[in-house]
Amino acid sequence: SASQFDTLVKAAKVKGFDIDVNTSKKLAESLDKCIIPDFPYFNTLIRVLATRCMTQAIYFSSGSIEPQEYSHYGLATPIYTHFTSPIRRYSDILVHRLLAAALGIDPVPTTLESEEKSRSMCEHMNHRNRMAQQVGRSSSALYTLIYFRDRDLVEDGIVLSIRKNGIRVFIPKFGIEGSIAVTKGGGGESEKDTNITSKSKVKGKQDDDADGEDDMGGWIYDADALSLSNPSLPGRPSYAIFDRIKVRVYVKQSEMRREWLEMELASEERIAAAANKENDSKKKNNNAKKSPSNKRSTGSASASKGTTSATKRRKKNK
């Protein structure tokens, strides 16, 4: 339903774009128009939000639901199935068997004669598909953790969503996401030594978890503008969806040696230190590129001269 896209519509409106979700074609056309010249990643992010508003496609036995529910919204087709793939999914094999039976090539397999059995197989395939996706995500999370285990970096981040208690951040360089609970002191070094005891306020239509006044250290959550601000803190910090910020990314460890990837707002000192480190690294790389090339060219010239002299001597001796 259209209400599923409320978050997407609000997010696009923040940047001045209107999203039409009446049909999948209208939605696709709206997404194509979401272009900001100096923010090339914006269109990718808005499409990510659009995808997350949709329910996941599932396998089903055609006799188990009404025909009007057959449609595939993302592909804008009233009836859809897939029947071939290089990886040969089991669903493809089932469709092959049914097509063969419909064309009179093979008899209907006994396992597919029962509607209950067909429904059970579809449910099993949906379950295994979800498990496979979860394995993929878990694998990515594991190797991301291993990569950052000995690293403490400050990276460019983009606010992907705003919540009552914090923000969700996307790091384009690594393709990872993380939450920063700024209202509970999760803002990291940028909020150290602050003692705020004022009540929070919620503006606009409240989300399920936005239950009005709550002790969030003076943070104000605006559900319509998708923003989170705190005028009582030094610098009056404010965050809105699609804001570009600096994020500290590192691995944190509990007393029980459990590890997880932590993200927090980077302090000005850490941002400056990271910038200096990056500049020093660039200088070293530039110097390293220049030195070997000069040596190689000098060596080549010497070798060339030596070869020429030897050739001349050999010719003279002859």
C-alpha positions in Angstrom: 0.0 0.0 0.0 1.0 3.7 -0.4 1.5 4.0 3.4 4.5 1.6 3.1 6.4 4.4 1.3 5.7 7.2 3.9 9.4 7.2 5.0 10.6 7.4 1.4 8.2 10.2 0.6 9.3 12.2 3.7 13.0 11.6 3.0 12.7 12.8 -0.6 10.7 15.8 0.4 13.5 17.0 2.7 15.6 17.5 -0.5 12.7 19.0 -2.5 11.6 15.9 -4.5 8.1 14.5 -4.8 7.7 10.7 -5.0 4.6 9.3 -6.7 3.9 5.8 -5.4 0.5 5.2 -7.1 2.1 2.7 -9.5 5.5 1.1 -9.8 6.0 2.9 -13.1 5.3 6.3 -11.4 7.7 5.3 -8.6 10.5 4.5 -11.0 10.0 7.7 -12.9 10.1 9.7 -9.6 13.3 7.9 -8.5 14.9 8.8 -11.8 14.4 12.5 -11.2 16.1 12.4 -7.7 19.4 13.8 -8.9 21.5 16.3 -7.0 24.6 17.3 -9.1 27.0 17.9 -6.1 25.7 14.8 -4.3 26.0 11.9 -6.7 25.3 9.3 -4.0 21.9 10.7 -3.3 20.1 8.7 -6.0 21.6 5.5 -4.8 20.5 6.2 -1.2 17.0 7.1 -2.2 16.7 3.8 -4.2 17.9 1.9 -1.1 15.2 3.5 1.0 12.6 2.7 -1.8 13.7 -1.0 -1.7 13.4 -1.2 2.0 9.8 0.1 1.9 8.8 -2.9 -0.2 8.1 -6.4 1.1 10.4 -9.2 0.0 9.2 -11.3 -3.0 8.3 -14.8 -2.0 7.5 -18.1 -3.7 3.9 -19.4 -3.5 1.7 -22.0 -5.0 -0.7 -20.4 -7.4 -3.7 -22.2 -5.9 -3.0 -20.9 -2.4 -3.8 -17.2 -2.9 -6.1 -15.1 -4.9 -5.0 -14.1 -8.5 -5.1 -10.4 -7.7 -2.2 -11.0 -5.3 0.0 -12.6 -7.9 1.6 -9.3 -9.0 5.2 -8.4 -8.5 5.3 -4.7 -7.6 9.1 -4.1 -8.2 8.9 -5.6 -11.7 5.5 -4.1 -12.5 4.2 -7.4 -13.7 0.7 -8.9 -12.9 2.1 -12.5 -13.0 5.7 -13.4 -12.6 7.9 -16.5 -12.1 11.5 -17.4 -13.1 12.3 -20.7 -14.7 16.0 -20.6 -15.6 19.2 -19.5 -14.0 22.9 -20.5 -14.1 22.8 -21.6 -10.5 19.6 -23.8 -11.1 17.6 -22.9 -8.0 15.2 -25.6 -6.9 12.3 -23.3 -7.7 13.5 -23.3 -11.3 13.4 -27.1 -11.3 9.8 -27.2 -10.0 8.7 -24.7 -12.7 10.5 -26.8 -15.4 8.6 -29.9 -14.3 5.2 -28.0 -14.3 6.0 -26.5 -17.8 6.9 -30.0 -19.1 3.6 -31.3 -17.7 1.6 -28.4 -19.2 3.2 -29.0 -22.6 2.5 -32.7 -22.4 6.1 -33.7 -22.4 6.2 -35.3 -19.0 3.4 -36.3 -16.5 2.8 -34.2 -13.5 5.2 -35.3 -10.7 3.3 -36.9 -7.8 4.9 -34.4 -5.4 3.2 -31.6 -7.2 -0.2 -33.1 -7.4 -1.0 -32.1 -3.8 -1.7 -28.4 -3.2 -0.6 -28.9 0.4 2.7 -30.4 -0.7 3.3 -27.6 -3.1 2.6 -25.0 -0.4 4.9 -26.7 1.9 7.8 -26.8 -0.6 7.3 -23.0 -1.3 7.4 -22.2 2.4 10.6 -24.3 2.7 12.2 -22.5 -0.3 11.3 -19.1 1.2 12.9 -20.2 4.5 16.1 -21.4 2.9 16.3 -18.2 0.8 16.1 -16.1 4.0 18.7 -18.2 5.7 21.1 -17.9 2.7 20.7 -14.1 2.8 21.4 -14.1 6.5 24.5 -16.2 6.0 25.7 -13.6 3.4 25.1 -10.7 5.8 26.8 -12.5 8.7 29.8 -13.3 6.5 30.1 -9.7 5.5 29.8 -8.5 9.1 32.5 -11.0 10.2 35.1 -10.0 7.6 34.3 -6.3 8.2 35.0 -6.8 11.9 38.3 -8.5 11.1 39.3 -5.7 8.8 38.6 -3.0 11.4 40.1 -5.0 14.3 43.4 -3.2 14.1 42.1 0.1 12.7 40.6 3.2 14.2 39.4 5.4 11.3 37.5 8.6 10.6 35.4 8.3 7.5 32.8 10.2 5.6 29.3 9.1 6.5 25.8 9.9 5.3 22.8 10.0 7.6 20.5 7.3 6.2 17.7 7.6 8.7 16.7 9.5 11.8 15.3 7.9 15.0 14.1 9.3 18.2 17.2 8.2 20.0 19.8 8.6 17.3 20.8 8.3 13.7 21.6 5.6 11.2 24.7 6.2 9.2 26.0 4.8 5.9 29.8 4.7 5.1 30.1 4.8 1.3 33.8 3.9 1.2 33.1 0.5 2.9 29.4 0.0 2.1 28.6 -0.5 5.8 25.9 0.9 8.1 25.8 1.6 11.8 23.7 3.3 14.5 24.8 6.2 16.7 22.6 6.7 19.8 23.4 10.3 20.2 20.6 10.9 22.7 22.0 8.3 25.1 25.6 9.6 25.0 26.5 7.6 21.9 27.8 10.7 20.2 31.3 9.7 21.2 34.0 12.2 21.9 32.0 15.1 20.4 29.7 15.0 23.5 32.2 14.4 26.3 32.0 16.5 29.4 28.4 17.6 28.8 25.8 17.4 31.5 22.3 17.9 30.1 19.3 17.1 32.1 16.5 18.8 30.1 13.6 16.9 28.7 13.4 16.0 25.0 10.6 17.0 22.7 9.0 15.2 19.8 7.6 17.3 16.9 5.2 16.3 14.2 3.6 12.9 13.8 5.1 10.5 16.3 6.6 7.2 15.4 5.7 4.1 17.3 8.7 4.5 19.6 8.2 8.3 19.9 6.0 8.5 23.0 6.2 12.2 23.7 8.4 13.6 26.4 11.3 11.5 27.5 14.7 12.1 29.1 16.9 12.3 26.0 19.2 15.0 27.2 17.6 18.0 25.4 17.4 16.4 22.0 14.4 17.3 19.8 13.2 14.8 17.3 11.2 16.1 14.3 9.3 13.2 12.7 8.2 15.3 9.7 11.5 17.0 8.9 13.4 13.8 9.8 15.8 15.7 12.0 17.3 15.4 15.5 18.7 18.5 17.2 19.9 19.7 20.6 20.0 23.5 21.1 21.2 23.1 24.7 24.5 21.5 23.7 27.6 23.5 22.7 27.5 24.2 19.0 23.7 23.4 18.9 24.2 20.0 17.0 21.6 19.1 14.5 21.3 16.1 12.2 18.9 15.5 9.3 18.5 12.7 6.8 21.1 12.7 4.0 23.5 15.0 6.0 27.1 14.3 5.4 29.1 13.8 8.6 32.4 12.5 9.9 32.2 9.2 11.7 34.7 7.3 13.8 34.7 3.6 13.0 36.5 1.0 15.2 36.1 -2.3 17.0 34.9 -2.3 20.6 35.4 -5.1 23.0 33.4 -6.0 26.1 34.8 -7.4 29.3 33.7 -10.8 28.1 35.9 -10.3 25.0 32.8 -9.9 22.7 33.6 -7.7 19.8 31.5 -5.5 17.6 31.9 -2.7 15.1 31.3 0.7 16.8 30.5 4.0 15.1 30.4 7.4 16.8 30.5 11.0 15.8 34.1 12.0 15.4 35.5 14.9 17.5 37.1 17.9 15.8 40.5 16.9 17.2 40.2 13.4 15.7 39.0 14.8 12.3 42.0 17.1 12.2 44.4 14.3 13.1 42.9 12.1 10.4 43.2 14.8 7.9 46.9 15.4 8.8 47.6 11.7 8.6 46.0 11.5 5.2 48.1 14.4 3.9 51.3 12.9 5.3 50.4 9.6 3.6 49.8 11.3 0.3 53.2 13.1 0.5 55.0 9.8 1.3 53.3 8.1 -1.7 54.2 11.0 -4.0 57.8 10.9 -2.9 57.9 7.1 -3.2 56.6 7.3 -6.8 59.2 9.9 -7.8 62.2 8.3 -6.3 62.1 4.8 -7.9 61.3 6.3 -11.3 64.3 8.6 -11.2 66.6 5.7 -10.2 65.2 3.5 -13.0 65.6 6.2 -15.6 69.2 6.9 -14.5 70.1 3.2 -14.4 68.5 2.8 -17.9 70.5 5.7 -19.3 73.8 4.2 -17.8 73.0 0.8 -19.2 72.2 2.3 -22.5 75.5 4.2 -22.6 77.4 1.1 -21.5 75.8 -0.9 -24.3 76.6 1.6 -26.9 80.3 1.9 -25.8 80.7 -1.9 -25.8 79.1 -2.1 -29.2 81.5 0.5 -30.6 84.5 -1.3 -29.1 83.4 -4.5 -30.6 83.0 -2.9 -34.0 86.4 -1.2 -33.7 88.1 -4.5 -32.8 86.6 -6.1 -35.8 
